[in-house]
Amino acid sequence: NPVHLEIGCGNGGFLKEVARRNPQINFLAVEVCSNVILTAMENVKAAKLTNVRFLNIPAETLECYIAPHCVERIYLNFSTPLPEKGREKQRLTSSRFLAIYKTLLTEHGEVWQKTDSEQFFDYSLEQYTANGFIVKEITRDLHHSEYALENVVTEYEAQFAGRGLPIYRAVAILE
């Protein structure tokens, strides 16, 4: 089955719903916080989903656990923007991480990103282009766009949208 990877799965709300909607896809969830991933695992287990697995690791080590070119899609949902100077290398859309994703993604593999941070979104769009990805499906107001109907809302997304903040979304495709 195809493999989709969520980096930073949090409590697993997004993962649980997207896995329920797509039983023909295998999902791998990565989360660095042990107590957080435990909640996600419990949520998936309670939903009786059999197409989800978890890795409690930092994203920097993904290549040690996932075979090259086997992931069709990577989800980056509300990654920490890390706007401070000197923290660019830690951003999940920095050149450093995009190089890792390139080794994991299949031909024409995709990175689906959602964020509430316009600054981080603009940075990410620049990084995708500079690192050999084609960017499409760009919206600066997801909930009022053509992509809203199929959107699976995350916990953070519900909070931000509930406060009237726009949600930024893009899909970056590996050339």
C-alpha positions in Angstrom: 0.0 0.0 0.0 1.1 3.6 -0.5 2.8 5.2 2.6 2.0 8.7 3.9 4.1 10.2 6.7 3.0 12.9 9.2 5.9 14.6 10.9 4.8 16.1 14.2 1.5 14.2 14.7 0.7 15.7 18.0 -2.3 14.1 19.7 -3.2 12.3 16.4 -6.5 13.9 15.6 -5.6 14.6 12.0 -3.9 11.2 11.6 -6.9 9.4 13.0 -9.3 11.0 10.6 -7.2 10.8 7.5 -6.4 7.1 8.2 -10.1 6.4 8.7 -11.0 8.1 5.3 -8.2 6.2 3.5 -7.9 2.6 4.7 -6.0 1.7 1.5 -3.0 3.9 2.6 -0.5 3.0 5.3 0.2 6.0 7.6 3.4 6.5 9.6 3.3 9.2 12.4 6.4 10.8 13.8 6.5 12.7 17.1 9.4 13.6 19.2 7.5 14.1 22.5 6.8 10.7 24.2 3.8 11.8 26.2 2.2 13.4 23.1 2.7 10.4 20.9 1.2 8.1 23.6 -2.0 10.1 23.4 -2.0 9.8 19.6 -1.4 6.0 19.8 -4.3 5.6 22.3 -6.6 7.7 20.0 -5.7 5.5 17.0 -6.1 2.3 19.0 -9.6 3.4 20.3 -10.6 4.1 16.7 -9.6 0.5 15.8 -7.4 1.7 12.9 -5.0 -0.9 11.5 -3.2 1.3 8.9 -1.2 3.5 11.3 2.2 3.0 12.9 4.2 5.4 15.1 7.9 6.4 15.5 8.9 8.4 18.6 12.0 10.0 17.1 13.3 13.4 16.0 12.7 14.1 12.3 16.4 14.4 11.7 16.8 10.6 12.0 14.0 9.6 9.6 16.4 8.2 7.1 17.6 5.6 9.7 14.1 4.2 10.0 12.4 4.6 6.6 13.6 3.0 3.3 14.5 5.4 0.5 11.8 6.5 -1.9 8.9 4.7 -0.3 6.8 7.7 1.0 4.2 9.2 -1.4 3.2 12.1 0.8 4.5 14.0 3.8 2.2 16.0 6.0 3.6 19.0 7.9 0.7 20.3 9.9 1.4 23.4 12.0 5.1 22.8 12.5 6.7 25.2 15.0 7.8 28.2 12.8 11.0 28.9 14.9 11.2 32.6 13.7 14.3 33.4 15.7 17.5 34.1 13.9 19.8 31.2 14.0 17.1 28.6 14.1 16.5 28.2 10.4 18.2 24.8 10.2 15.6 23.5 12.7 12.6 24.5 10.6 10.9 21.5 9.0 11.0 23.2 5.6 14.7 24.2 5.7 17.0 22.9 3.1 18.4 20.5 5.6 15.0 18.8 6.1 14.0 19.0 2.4 17.1 17.0 1.6 15.9 14.3 3.9 12.4 14.4 2.4 13.9 14.0 -1.0 15.5 10.7 0.0 12.2 9.4 1.5 9.8 10.5 -1.2 8.8 8.5 -4.3 9.1 10.1 -7.7 6.7 13.0 -7.8 6.2 12.6 -4.0 4.4 15.5 -2.2 4.8 17.6 0.9 1.4 19.0 2.1 1.9 21.9 4.5 -0.5 23.8 6.6 0.4 26.6 9.0 -1.0 29.7 10.7 2.2 31.6 10.3 2.4 33.8 7.2 6.1 34.4 7.7 6.9 30.7 8.0 4.6 30.0 5.0 6.5 32.5 2.8 9.8 31.1 4.0 8.6 27.5 3.1 7.5 28.5 -0.4 10.9 30.0 -1.1 12.7 26.9 0.3 10.6 24.5 -1.7 11.4 26.3 -5.0 15.1 26.7 -4.1 15.3 22.9 -3.4 13.8 21.5 -6.5 10.1 21.2 -5.6 7.2 22.5 -7.7 4.7 24.4 -5.5 1.0 24.2 -6.3 -2.4 24.4 -4.5 -1.3 27.5 -2.7 -3.9 29.3 -0.6 -3.6 31.9 2.1 -7.1 31.3 3.4 -7.7 27.5 3.4 -11.1 27.6 5.0 -12.5 29.9 2.3 -10.8 28.1 -0.7 -11.6 25.3 -3.1 -9.5 23.0 -0.9 -11.7 23.5 2.2 -14.2 20.7 1.4 -11.6 17.8 1.5 -9.6 19.4 4.3 -9.0 17.3 7.5 -8.9 19.9 10.4 -6.1 19.5 13.0 -6.5 20.5 16.7 -4.3 23.6 16.2 -6.1 24.5 13.0 -9.5 24.4 14.8 -8.1 26.8 17.5 -6.6 29.2 15.0 -9.5 29.3 12.7 -11.8 29.7 15.6 -10.0 32.9 16.4 -10.5 34.1 12.8 -6.9 33.5 11.8 -6.3 32.5 8.2 -4.8 29.0 7.5 -2.0 28.8 4.9 -1.7 25.7 2.7 0.5 24.5 -0.1 1.5 21.3 -1.8 5.1 20.9 -2.9 5.9 18.2 -5.4 9.3 16.7 -5.9 10.4 17.2 -9.5 
